[in-house]
Amino acid sequence: MSARAQSAPGVARASARGPGSGDFRVGLLGHGTVGSAFVVLLQQRADEIERFNGRRPVLSGLLTRTQGDFEQILAGSDLLVELMGGIEPAREYLLTALRAGKDVVSANKQLLSQHGEELFETARERGVRLRFEAAVAGVVPVVRVLEESLSATPIDRIHGIVNGTTNFILTEMTKGASYAEALAEAQRSGYAEADPSDDVSGRDAAAKMAILARLAFGAPVHLDDVRYEGIEHLHGDDLQYAKEFRLGLKLVGTAERLAGGLSVRVHPTLLYPGHPLSSVSGPFNAVTVESRTITEITMSGPGAGGPQTASAVLGDVISAMIPPAQTPPTRERLTIVEDVESAFYLHMEVADRPGVLAQVAQVLGLQGVSIKSVVQKGLGENARLVMVAHPILESRFFAALEMIAGLDFMRSRPRAIRVIEAEYV
Ligand SMILES: NC(=O)c1ccc[n+]([C@@H]2O[C@H](COP(=O)([O-])OP(=O)(O)OC[C@H]3O[C@@H](n4cnc5c(N)ncnc54)[C@H](OP(=O)(O)O)[C@@H]3O)[C@@H](O)[C@H]2O)c1
């Protein structure tokens, strides 16, 4: 460890004993929200880990922007924990560590979703481990469950609420807050960053779904393969109508095996009341794994926070202290399917005159869209028409939507949200 690293308060306390022969030396890259919580947890748990593991984890070095030397930390560590975030230099550091035969733990979803292929391939070639439980759904142990407990289970589909910020905002909007009020509340409560764009655009959830899809289906899914849509354009109105249809609105990530390949996507979704994700509220995360052989498993818990995330990171460190198993090779290459079937909620502001409903129905019928339920409300000279459509190929639904948008009685652009309306059995 460098002299400067030793001067950091957390490091000095954590390594006060100094590394001994039975020590498991952990080099830490990043000492922010999660990194600093990890140092505290490591100190608190070291005695117990030593008792059941025979080796004591000690902090052997710490790198931030202003302290520590990467090469020295690498040379003096058995394992590296990367909690810096971002792509570079995290990618270069991890590749260097893996090539040097060191196990690595990372919570970096952006890096894994964009450079997972070269990182996992390097780990496999070198026979070392790259663990990343905290990169998806915080402390919810979905990575371990998919990698180990369900490794013999053919998975059909995963649904996830994997972004706590957006789930908090949608929960507040369901209680009547506007999008702007809910976002401000999320920022006040520490659930949203000053710049929330990665969360509210769906990009953060898309990165996590790319990682989950890789795990569940053994396919090299890149962030660019994930279609995503955020929550910025949602209206309080949509949530009120959702209530009328007894549906709850969530930002849901889906990864599913389809005839011809794999679809991975993130978008606002209306859920029927019995769906396991419909009761997940506030900043919580949850993931549902569906398979014909096991029906369905749902895991939920805190999706972020320093101490919570640090606990998942330390779990990975402990599992890496057990003698290594081979990192399994990528199982199969599935083609990404762009067009999938979804049910839809459709919201239209129209002129209140005879024949409007019939024309909308005709356009929908032309594309094969069949309507399950309709609510119509008069608003003086205008009317609001809200429908739920049965599942249809998305391309056909959006073709109908474009045609409807061009009808002369439309008072604003029609809005659509996907709906999950049936239980998986
Ligand atoms: N926060 C959460 O609740 C949470 C949850 C799940 C996953 N994660 C993931 O955990 C990782 C860390 O998140 P965080 O919230 O702890 O981040 P953070 O608070 O911003 O801390 C980042 C740390 O990394 C250091 N760092 C950044 N760039 C560096 C560079 N180029 N060279 C050396 N050090 C550098 C920073 O150094 P300085 O101290 O010098 O600035 C800081 O100590 C990210 O990948 C994030 O996505 C976070």
The ligand as a Tripos MOL2 file, in Angstrom:
@<TRIPOS>MOLECULE
LIG
   48    52     1     0     0
SMALL
NO_CHARGES

@<TRIPOS>ATOM
      1 N1        -24.3130    4.3910   -4.7050 N.am      1 LIG1
      2 C1        -25.0740    3.3070   -4.7690 C.2       1 LIG1
      3 O1        -26.0710    3.1810   -4.0310 O.2       1 LIG1
      4 C2        -24.7180    2.1970   -5.7110 C.ar      1 LIG1
      5 C3        -25.5550    1.0570   -5.8070 C.ar      1 LIG1
      6 C4        -25.2130   -0.0030   -6.6540 C.ar      1 LIG1
      7 C5        -24.0620    0.1060   -7.4370 C.ar      1 LIG1
      8 N2        -23.2930    1.2370   -7.3500 N.ar      1 LIG1
      9 C6        -22.0830    1.3010   -8.1730 C.3       1 LIG1
     10 O2        -20.9530    1.3610   -7.3080 O.3       1 LIG1
     11 C7        -19.9120    2.1170   -7.9400 C.3       1 LIG1
     12 C8        -19.4930    3.2400   -6.9910 C.3       1 LIG1
     13 O3        -20.5930    4.0890   -6.7540 O.3       1 LIG1
     14 P1        -20.5350    5.2580   -5.6340 P.3       1 LIG1
     15 O4        -21.9220    5.7630   -5.5110 O.co2     1 LIG1
     16 O5        -19.8200    4.7740   -4.4340 O.co2     1 LIG1
     17 O6        -19.6210    6.3440   -6.4050 O.3       1 LIG1
     18 P2        -18.9550    7.6660   -5.8030 P.3       1 LIG1
     19 O7        -19.5520    8.0110   -4.4990 O.co2     1 LIG1
     20 O8        -18.9680    8.6740   -6.8860 O.co2     1 LIG1
     21 O9        -17.4200    7.2440   -5.5190 O.3       1 LIG1
     22 C9        -16.5210    6.9760   -6.5600 C.3       1 LIG1
     23 C10       -15.1350    6.7750   -5.9710 C.3       1 LIG1
     24 O10       -14.2870    6.3610   -7.0420 O.3       1 LIG1
     25 C11       -13.1750    7.2380   -7.1000 C.3       1 LIG1
     26 N3        -12.7880    7.4600   -8.5000 N.ar      1 LIG1
     27 C12       -13.5950    7.8520   -9.5140 C.ar      1 LIG1
     28 N4        -12.8850    7.9810  -10.6450 N.ar      1 LIG1
     29 C13       -11.6120    7.6420  -10.3390 C.ar      1 LIG1
     30 C14       -10.3980    7.5850  -11.0720 C.ar      1 LIG1
     31 N5        -10.3640    7.8950  -12.3650 N.pl3     1 LIG1
     32 N6         -9.2890    7.1800  -10.4350 N.ar      1 LIG1
     33 C15        -9.3190    6.8710   -9.1210 C.ar      1 LIG1
     34 N7        -10.4270    6.9320   -8.3620 N.ar      1 LIG1
     35 C16       -11.5610    7.3160   -8.9610 C.ar      1 LIG1
     36 C17       -13.6350    8.5260   -6.4760 C.3       1 LIG1
     37 O11       -12.4800    9.2030   -6.0280 O.3       1 LIG1
     38 P3        -12.5280   10.6120   -5.2370 P.3       1 LIG1
     39 O12       -12.9880   10.2400   -3.8440 O.co2     1 LIG1
     40 O13       -11.1410   11.1160   -5.2770 O.co2     1 LIG1
     41 O14       -13.5400   11.4450   -5.9750 O.co2     1 LIG1
     42 C18       -14.5340    8.0240   -5.3450 C.3       1 LIG1
     43 O15       -13.7750    7.6950   -4.2220 O.3       1 LIG1
     44 C19       -20.4840    2.5960   -9.2740 C.3       1 LIG1
     45 O16       -20.1210    1.6960  -10.2950 O.3       1 LIG1
     46 C20       -21.9870    2.5410   -9.0500 C.3       1 LIG1
     47 O17       -22.7140    2.3670  -10.2530 O.3       1 LIG1
     48 C21       -23.5950    2.2680   -6.5090 C.ar      1 LIG1
@<TRIPOS>BOND
     1     1     2 1
     2     2     3 2
     3     2     4 1
     4     4     5 ar
     5     4    48 ar
     6     5     6 ar
     7     6     7 ar
     8     7     8 ar
     9     8     9 1
    10     8    48 ar
    11     9    10 1
    12     9    46 1
    13    10    11 1
    14    11    12 1
    15    11    44 1
    16    12    13 1
    17    13    14 1
    18    14    15 2
    19    14    16 1
    20    14    17 1
    21    17    18 1
    22    18    19 2
    23    18    20 1
    24    18    21 1
    25    21    22 1
    26    22    23 1
    27    23    24 1
    28    23    42 1
    29    24    25 1
    30    25    26 1
    31    25    36 1
    32    26    27 ar
    33    26    35 ar
    34    27    28 ar
    35    28    29 ar
    36    29    30 ar
    37    29    35 ar
    38    30    31 1
    39    30    32 ar
    40    32    33 ar
    41    33    34 ar
    42    34    35 ar
    43    36    37 1
    44    36    42 1
    45    37    38 1
    46    38    39 2
    47    38    40 1
    48    38    41 1
    49    42    43 1
    50    44    45 1
    51    44    46 1
    52    46    47 1
@<TRIPOS>SUBSTRUCTURE
     1 LIG1         1 GROUP 0 **** ****
